[in-house]
Amino acid sequence: MLAVSSPGFVVFAALLVGLWYLCVPSKRWLLMLAASAVFYISLDWQGFLVLLAGTLVVWACALHAREKNGFFALGLAGALAPIVLLKYYVAAAGGLQAMLGLRLWQPEILQPLGIGYFTLQLVSYLVDVRRGVLLPQRSFARVLCFSSFFLSITQGPFNRYNELMPQLDADTRWDSNRAWRGAIRCFWGYFKKIAVADRAAVVVGVVFADPASFDRTQLLLATTLYSFQLYADFSGYTDIVLGIGQVLGFELPENFRQPYLSATVKEVWSRWHMSLSRWLKDYVYIPLGGSRCSTARRDVNLIATFLVSGLWHGAGLTYLLWGFLHGAFQALENHLPWRHAITKGWARLVGIAGTFCVMTFAFTIFRSASLTGAAQYFYGILHNGGHKALSNYWELGLTTRQEQVFLFAGLAILIAGDLLQEYHVPLLDKLAAAPRLLRWAAYEVSIFAFLLMGYFLSGGGFLYARY
């Protein structure tokens, strides 16, 4: 298995780096295509067939999409068919069968790996060809290389064809300093995943499974931890793949920029899953009319765009409500007279705290199995008395007090790292300039802390691989 969270992936990535710099630059894209195929097939060979079929349809239709509307429509249908049939139709069929007793066809492949990512990347390629941003690519293999790019296929970031493929063709030389920084970023990503996200997942899983059994402090702790779990898990994956890209000489799109230091929901979406926000803006919000319209229409466009975001995450009503809330909050912010003042000076601290509460509220719905489950969770926060969050750690799935300490220590390190990045403290530059003895001592302490604090027993994958 070559899942990004497995030791096998580290070996796979190291082997690719070695081959990359031995390969003739003009043939590197073929090496990347082969690596991506091996990666995807090792995890989901059936899903790879779906990816292959979708890419073939989009590639063929893009050749004529500018001249003929029918080819563009067929290509768009081919790009979206996998996600519609294997994600939304399956959910709808299951719901109708449960409610009405209807027997509807349900495909056996429930959800190919990374279906949300390769689907939207194919849409972006087709639309960019239609708009004249790109010339249609005659080589099917090159379009497949783009759609199957293994560093982004499961959790992003979303790439654009004209931004990614030229980098695969570039004559990039080995750079020790760049490789060192990429390796450090990979390490930071694995720390987020293993020391923060996976340990927080223990508490989150236990509490969300039966919220009625916990008091309000435990419920508040678990939902707060879920916000950090999701962030550490998703941004940790991004750090890993962007770090590998950096070693290979790529500049892949950034996906996170300290989102929990945002003072408004609008600012969150300029810092959280940034490549998805960019995709939604370019291919949904602007085509709907964007902000160059009446105030009421702009609000509708915002809400509609985030309803699409909610649907992209999943077919359940919880995802739809989550998307609606994010659109509605941003529409509301646009009408608040103090929307600019809250982002400046000391008032910004109030904005950051309030925005984090809004995000956590929405994420509680996002994490719940159903709207009923979310309602029960909020009911428990309002009515379940007690204050056992920091005392009865065993009720939260933690085995020792030490585990609890490691959990909060990991969160503190995560927050400290974000603050250093937010205020542009050049920690890596300072470390590189430090005496060798001090530098290697810092490396050893970091490795020891990682091994000591890491939760290595979870065996869980990354959360966003399911979307």
Secondary structure as GFF3:
##gff-version 3
##sequence-region A 1 467
A	DSSP	alpha_helix	7	22	.	.	.	ID=ss1
A	DSSP	three_ten_helix	25	27	.	.	.	ID=ss2
A	DSSP	alpha_helix	28	62	.	.	.	ID=ss3
A	DSSP	alpha_helix	69	83	.	.	.	ID=ss4
A	DSSP	pi_helix	84	89	.	.	.	ID=ss5
A	DSSP	alpha_helix	90	100	.	.	.	ID=ss6
A	DSSP	alpha_helix	115	131	.	.	.	ID=ss7
A	DSSP	alpha_helix	140	147	.	.	.	ID=ss8
A	DSSP	alpha_helix	161	169	.	.	.	ID=ss9
A	DSSP	alpha_helix	176	191	.	.	.	ID=ss10
A	DSSP	pi_helix	192	197	.	.	.	ID=ss11
A	DSSP	alpha_helix	198	209	.	.	.	ID=ss12
A	DSSP	three_ten_helix	211	213	.	.	.	ID=ss13
A	DSSP	alpha_helix	216	248	.	.	.	ID=ss14
A	DSSP	three_ten_helix	259	261	.	.	.	ID=ss15
A	DSSP	alpha_helix	265	268	.	.	.	ID=ss16
A	DSSP	alpha_helix	274	280	.	.	.	ID=ss17
A	DSSP	pi_helix	281	285	.	.	.	ID=ss18
A	DSSP	alpha_helix	286	288	.	.	.	ID=ss19
A	DSSP	alpha_helix	295	313	.	.	.	ID=ss20
A	DSSP	alpha_helix	317	333	.	.	.	ID=ss21
A	DSSP	three_ten_helix	341	343	.	.	.	ID=ss22
A	DSSP	alpha_helix	347	367	.	.	.	ID=ss23
A	DSSP	alpha_helix	371	383	.	.	.	ID=ss24
A	DSSP	three_ten_helix	393	396	.	.	.	ID=ss25
A	DSSP	alpha_helix	401	422	.	.	.	ID=ss26
A	DSSP	alpha_helix	427	433	.	.	.	ID=ss27
A	DSSP	alpha_helix	436	453	.	.	.	ID=ss28
A	DSSP	three_ten_helix	463	466	.	.	.	ID=ss29
###
